[in-house]
């Protein structure tokens, strides 16, 4: 059986599937200038980035909830990492 990988949606977090609120993607999609994205002033560790599916790397931003959960040792669903 052949599996098909769906394209990554750049408006959704590749870890939890929630809205990633990426200002750069909003600007690209709408053509409306946005303030710098919230994520440009934060640090995403290599360990967190390694959790991204290969197909999503460089294609979609991790959301703030997943970043905060990772930094506090939680998964987005509230369980420990």
N, C-alpha and C positions, 0 to 999 in steps of 0.2 A: 504494500500500500504506500502510495506517495503522499507525503505531507506537504502542505503549503504554508509558508510563513507569510502572515499578513504584514503589510507595510506598517511601520511605526507611525502613530499619530503624534505629531510634534506638540499638540496642545495638551496631551495627557502624560502624566508621570509613568515612566516605564516600569516602576516598581509596584505602585498600588493602583494605577489606572485612573487616579483622580486628576482634576484640573491642576496643571502645574503653574498657571498664571504667568507664563513666560511673555514678558513685554516685547521681546525681540520677535517672537512668533506672532503676537497680536499685530505688531507693526507690519510684518511681512504679509500677513493675511488681509489686513484692512487698508494698508497704505497710509494709515494715520500715525503720525510721529508719536512715539511713546517716551516717557522718561526712562532712564536706564533701568534694566531689569533688576529686581531685588537680588537675584542670584549673583550678580557681578561683584558684589561686595562681600560675599561669603566664601568660605573654603569648603570644598568637597574632597574628602580624603580619598586616597587611592583605594582603600578598603571598601568604601561605599561605592565608588565608581565600578569596582570589580563585580559588584552585585548586579549590574545592568546586563540584560540580555545582549549578546553580541550585536544583534541587528539594530538595537536601540542606541548604541554608543555613537555619540556625535549627532544624533538625530532628534532626541527629545530630552528635555530638562527634568531632573528630579524635583519633585514638589517640596515646598517648605515643611509640610508635615512629615514626610519621609526623612528629610535632613534632620529635623529636630528629634524624631524618634531614634534615628541612628546615633545621634550625639548623646542621647540619654540612655542608650543601651536597650531600647525598645524596638519592636517591629511596628509598622503602621497599625496593626490590629490590636496593639497593646500588650502583646506577650514579650517576654525577654528575648533578646537577640542571641 
